[in-house]
């Protein structure tokens, strides 16, 4: 624990000590978030409640062509289900189980309070128009899809995560060379304490007409992954797709693929539809997705055929209504996620919604319990 604290302080001082070229190059920002959730335990069916309170501080400074980023979190989860398997999933999101460098400190973990302090992001970036290099704890997302993304292999997130933008960083060297009129090359190297936890890969990317195309080859936890992705337009509609072939360390092989289409009808209405095929699903281990964050990212889903939908209606410049839905063809089962977002003012966002689950037992969503949530975020 002391080692983690010292490392966090060192990174903070490193960022703050970088000489700034002008007053505009050093920035401090962040937010305070309160996320309230209420539902039932998947394991015990008892009513459960959680209040997640997070203070995030973001430090940025620049000395051309270098940029430096540090993001520190202090998070308190007040809850009444610490002794259930549901909370085991929250504990499994700790960096010591998912990242090469453990930058978490859990100072309290008792019956009703879970208090964690984290270095969420910490990296330096060299930036020019044709070459970028980043080293440190960062987000690396090669995917194009909104719900299930086969090409998002390094730090993916569940399709219906209440905080889809929150991802544990990957400790990596990330190089991108993209000269004009040539194929871009993106190289990622993420060493770890053991070979089975290391990751790395290469992505070739190029824009042809209205399409961004990419080829990938990677090794993630000793699994060999090769794939292709595209993102472009069919007339005025967005059209994207991804496909990967994975060979696991135990020689099991499978394919994953996703196809999506989205369209903005006017200023008020937007719709998106995607279909996901998961040849690597694990229907024989239904507890895997709800007990282990790391394992859930590798398995992705219980069943193999999932269709996802989003309909968005902009009621006013400040109010947006979203309806998410995912249908499991194998179960069958379905989850509906109506949500309303309200920009109270330029510093305050509100969000309210519910996730409603229906279907057969042992299906993708049939054993889940309804969930209700409300969120307030104060930006500074």
C-alpha positions in Angstrom: 0.0 0.0 0.0 2.8 2.4 0.9 4.4 1.7 -2.5 1.2 2.7 -4.3 0.9 5.9 -2.3 4.5 6.9 -3.0 4.0 6.1 -6.7 0.9 8.2 -6.9 2.6 11.2 -5.2 5.6 10.9 -7.5 3.4 11.0 -10.6 1.5 14.0 -9.3 4.7 15.9 -8.6 6.1 14.9 -12.0 3.2 16.5 -13.7 3.1 19.6 -11.6 6.9 20.2 -12.0 6.8 20.3 -15.8 7.6 23.9 -16.8 4.7 25.6 -18.5 5.1 27.8 -21.6 2.2 30.0 -20.5 -0.6 30.3 -18.0 -2.9 28.5 -20.5 -0.8 25.3 -20.7 -1.5 24.1 -17.1 -5.1 23.1 -16.4 -6.9 21.6 -13.4 -10.4 20.2 -13.9 -12.6 17.3 -12.9 -15.9 16.5 -11.4 -17.8 15.3 -8.4 -20.3 12.5 -9.2 -23.0 10.9 -7.1 -24.6 7.7 -8.6 -27.4 6.1 -6.7 -28.6 2.6 -7.7 -31.3 0.4 -6.3 -32.4 -3.2 -7.2 -32.1 -6.8 -6.1 -29.2 -9.1 -5.7 -28.7 -11.5 -8.5 -27.4 -14.1 -6.1 -29.7 -13.7 -3.1 -32.7 -11.8 -4.5 -32.7 -9.4 -1.6 -33.1 -5.7 -2.1 -29.8 -3.8 -2.4 -28.7 -0.2 -2.6 -25.5 1.7 -3.4 -24.4 5.3 -3.5 -21.2 5.8 -5.4 -19.5 9.1 -4.7 -16.5 10.0 -6.8 -14.2 13.0 -6.7 -12.0 13.2 -9.9 -9.1 15.6 -10.3 -7.5 16.0 -13.7 -4.2 17.7 -14.2 -2.9 18.6 -17.7 0.1 20.5 -18.8 1.9 21.0 -22.1 5.3 21.9 -23.4 5.2 21.4 -27.2 5.4 18.8 -28.5 4.9 17.1 -25.2 1.6 16.8 -23.2 1.3 15.4 -19.7 -1.9 14.0 -18.1 -2.7 12.8 -14.6 -6.1 11.8 -13.3 -6.7 10.9 -9.6 -9.9 9.4 -8.2 -11.2 9.2 -4.6 -14.3 7.0 -4.6 -16.7 6.0 -1.8 -19.4 3.4 -2.3 -21.9 3.4 0.5 -23.9 0.1 0.2 -25.8 -2.6 2.0 -24.6 -5.7 0.1 -20.9 -5.9 0.8 -21.1 -9.6 1.7 -22.8 -10.8 -1.5 -21.4 -12.0 -4.8 -22.7 -8.8 -6.5 -20.2 -6.8 -4.6 -17.4 -9.2 -5.4 -17.7 -8.0 -9.0 -17.0 -4.4 -7.8 -14.0 -5.5 -5.9 -12.7 -7.4 -8.9 -12.3 -4.1 -10.8 -9.3 -3.3 -8.7 -6.1 -2.5 -10.7 -4.1 -5.3 -9.0 -6.3 -7.7 -10.9 -6.5 -5.9 -14.3 -3.4 -3.7 -14.8 0.4 -4.1 -14.7 0.9 -1.3 -12.2 -1.4 -1.4 -9.2 -2.3 2.2 -8.5 -5.3 1.6 -6.2 -5.4 2.0 -2.5 -8.5 0.5 -0.7 -8.5 2.2 2.7 -11.9 1.0 3.9 -13.8 -2.2 3.0 -16.4 -3.0 5.6 -20.1 -3.9 5.7 -21.4 -0.5 4.4 -18.4 1.5 3.0 -15.9 0.8 0.3 -13.3 3.6 0.0 -10.8 3.5 -2.8 -8.1 5.9 -4.0 -6.8 5.5 -7.6 -4.5 6.9 -10.2 -7.0 6.6 -13.1 -4.8 8.0 -15.9 -1.1 8.9 -15.8 0.7 9.3 -19.1 3.0 11.5 -21.2 2.2 12.1 -24.9 4.5 13.3 -27.7 2.3 14.8 -30.4 3.0 15.9 -34.0 0.7 15.8 -37.0 2.2 12.6 -38.3 3.6 10.9 -35.2 2.2 10.4 -31.7 3.6 8.5 -28.8 2.0 7.9 -25.4 3.5 6.0 -22.4 1.8 5.3 -19.1 -1.7 4.4 -17.9 -4.1 5.3 -20.7 -7.2 4.3 -22.7 -6.6 2.4 -25.9 -9.8 1.7 -27.9 -9.6 0.2 -31.4 -13.3 -0.5 -31.5 -16.0 1.2 -33.6 -19.2 -0.3 -32.2 -21.5 1.3 -29.5 -22.6 -1.9 -27.7 -20.5 -5.0 -28.3 -17.1 -4.4 -30.0 -14.9 -7.4 -31.0 -11.9 -5.1 -31.9 -12.0 -3.3 -28.5 -9.6 -5.8 -27.0 -7.4 -4.0 -24.4 -9.8 -2.4 -21.9 -13.3 -3.0 -23.1 -16.5 -2.3 -21.2 -19.8 -4.1 -20.8 -22.6 -3.1 -23.2 -24.9 -1.9 -20.4 -22.4 -0.6 -17.9 -24.0 2.5 -16.2 -20.7 4.3 -16.7 -19.6 3.3 -20.2 -16.8 5.9 -20.3 -15.2 4.6 -17.2 -12.5 2.0 -18.0 -9.4 0.8 -16.1 -6.4 2.1 -18.0 -3.8 -0.1 -19.7 -0.2 0.5 -18.8 1.4 0.7 -22.2 3.6 2.3 -24.8 1.3 3.4 -27.6 2.9 4.6 -30.9 1.0 5.9 -33.9 2.6 6.9 -37.2 0.1 8.3 -39.8 1.8 10.0 -42.7 -0.4 11.5 -45.4 -1.2 9.3 -48.4 0.2 6.3 -46.6 -1.0 3.5 -44.4 -1.0 4.5 -40.7 0.7 2.2 -38.2 -0.3 1.9 -34.5 1.8 -0.2 -32.2 0.9 -1.1 -28.6 3.2 -2.8 -26.1 1.8 -3.5 -22.6 4.3 -5.6 -20.6 3.2 -7.1 -17.3 4.7 -9.0 -14.3 4.0 -12.3 -16.0 3.8 -13.4 -19.7 0.2 -14.5 -19.3 -0.9 -11.0 -18.3 1.0 -9.1 -21.0 -0.6 -7.6 -24.1 0.4 -5.9 -27.3 -0.6 -5.5 -30.9 -0.3 -3.7 -34.2 -3.0 -1.9 -36.2 -2.8 -0.8 -39.8 -5.3 1.9 -40.7 -6.2 4.0 -43.8 -9.0 6.2 -45.0 -10.4 5.3 -48.4 -13.2 7.4 -49.8 -15.7 7.8 -46.8 -14.4 4.7 -45.0 -11.8 4.3 -42.2 -10.4 0.8 -42.5 -8.1 -1.1 -40.1 -6.4 -4.4 -39.7 -5.2 -5.7 -36.3 -3.0 -8.4 -35.0 -2.6 -8.7 -31.2 -1.8 -10.9 -28.2 -3.9 -10.3 -25.2 -3.4 -12.6 -22.1 -1.6 -15.1 -24.5 -4.7 -15.2 -26.8 -3.8 -14.5 -30.4 -6.3 -12.1 -32.1 -6.6 -11.0 -35.7 -9.3 -8.8 -37.1 -10.7 -6.2 -39.4 -12.8 -3.1 -38.9 -14.5 -0.4 -41.0 -16.4 2.8 -40.3 -18.0 4.9 -42.9 -21.3 5.9 -44.6 -24.0 4.5 -46.9 -25.5 7.8 -48.2 -26.4 9.7 -45.1 -26.4 6.6 -42.7 -23.4 5.6 -40.7 -22.2 2.0 -41.4 -19.6 0.1 -39.4 -18.5 -3.4 -38.8 -15.8 -5.5 -37.0 -14.7 -9.1 -37.1 -12.0 -10.9 -35.1 -10.6 -14.5 -35.0 -9.2 -15.6 -31.7 -6.9 -18.5 -30.8 -6.7 -19.0 -27.1 -3.7 -20.3 -25.2 -5.6 -23.6 -24.8 -5.9 -23.8 -28.7 -9.6 -23.1 -28.6 -10.5 -20.9 -31.7 -13.6 -18.8 -32.4 -14.8 -15.8 -34.4 -16.6 -12.6 -33.2 -18.3 -10.2 -35.5 -20.5 -7.1 -35.3 -22.3 -4.9 -37.8 -24.0 -1.6 -37.2 -26.1 1.1 -38.8 -27.1 4.5 -37.5 -29.0 7.5 -38.9 -30.0 11.0 -37.7 -33.5 11.7 -39.1 -33.5 15.3 -38.0 -32.4 17.5 -35.1 -34.6 15.6 -32.7 -34.5 11.9 -33.7 -31.5 9.6 -33.9 -31.4 5.8 -34.1 -28.8 3.1 -34.1 -29.0 -0.7 -34.6 -26.2 -3.3 -34.2 -25.9 -7.1 -34.3 -23.2 -9.1 -32.5 -22.2 -12.7 -33.1 -20.0 -14.1 -30.3 -18.4 -17.4 -31.2 -16.5 -17.3 -27.9 -19.6 -17.1 -25.6 -19.6 -19.2 -22.4 -23.2 -20.4 -21.7 -21.9 -23.1 -19.3 -20.6 -20.6 -16.7 -23.4 -18.0 -16.1 -21.6 -16.7 -12.9 -18.6 -15.6 -14.9 -20.0 -12.3 -16.1 -21.2 -11.2 -12.7 -18.3 -12.2 -10.4 -15.1 -11.3 -12.3 -14.6 -8.1 -14.2 -11.5 -9.5 -16.0 -13.2 -12.7 -17.0 -16.4 -10.9 -18.1 -14.4 -8.8 -20.6 -12.9 -12.0 -22.1 -16.2 -13.9 -22.4 -18.3 -10.8 -23.3 -21.7 -12.7 -23.4 -23.4 -15.9 -22.4 -25.1 -16.4 -25.8 -24.0 -16.0 -29.4 -26.6 -13.8 -31.1 -27.4 -10.3 -29.7 -29.1 -7.4 -31.4 -28.8 -3.9 -29.8 -30.8 -0.7 -30.4 -30.7 2.9 -29.4 -33.4 5.5 -30.1 -32.6 9.0 -29.0 -35.0 12.0 -28.8 -33.8 15.5 -28.1 -36.7 17.1 -26.3 -34.9 20.4 -26.0 -31.3 21.7 -26.0 -31.1 20.6 -22.4 -33.2 17.4 -22.2 -32.4 14.2 -24.0 -34.4 10.9 -23.8 -32.7 7.6 -24.7 -34.1 4.1 -25.1 -31.5 1.3 -25.1 -32.5 -2.3 -25.8 -30.6 -5.5 -26.3 -32.4 -8.7 -27.5 -30.9 -12.1 -26.9 -32.0 -14.4 -29.8 -30.8 -17.6 -28.1 -32.5 -17.2 -24.8 -34.7 -15.6 -25.6 -34.4 -12.6 -23.3 -34.3 -8.8 -23.5 -33.1 -5.8 -21.5 -34.8 -2.4 -21.8 -33.0 0.7 -20.6 -35.1 4.0 -20.8 -33.1 7.0 -19.7 -33.4 10.8 -19.5 -30.5 13.2 -19.3 -30.9 16.8 -18.2 -28.2 19.5 -18.5 -29.2 21.5 -15.6 -26.6 24.2 -16.3 -23.1 24.3 -17.9 -21.6 22.7 -14.7 -24.3 20.2 -13.7 -25.7 17.1 -15.5 -28.5 14.9 -14.2 -29.4 11.4 -15.4 -32.2 9.0 -14.4 -33.0 5.6 -15.8 -33.9 2.0 -15.2 -32.7 -1.4 -16.6 -35.6 -3.8 -17.0 -34.8 -7.5 -17.6 -37.1 -10.1 -19.1 -36.6 -13.7 -20.3 -36.0 -17.4 -19.6 -33.8 -18.6 -16.8 -30.1 -19.2 -17.8 -30.5 -16.8 -20.7 -28.5 -13.6 -21.3 -30.7 -11.4 -19.2 -33.5 -13.6 -17.8 -31.8 -14.1 -14.4 -30.9 -10.4 -13.9 -33.0 -8.2 -11.6 -34.5 -4.8 -12.5 -32.2 -1.8 -11.6 -33.1 1.8 -11.0 -30.5 4.7 -11.0 -30.1 8.4 -10.7 -26.9 10.4 -11.2 -25.7 14.0 -10.6 -22.4 15.2 -11.9 -20.9 18.6 -10.9 -18.1 19.7 -13.3 -15.3 22.2 -12.4 
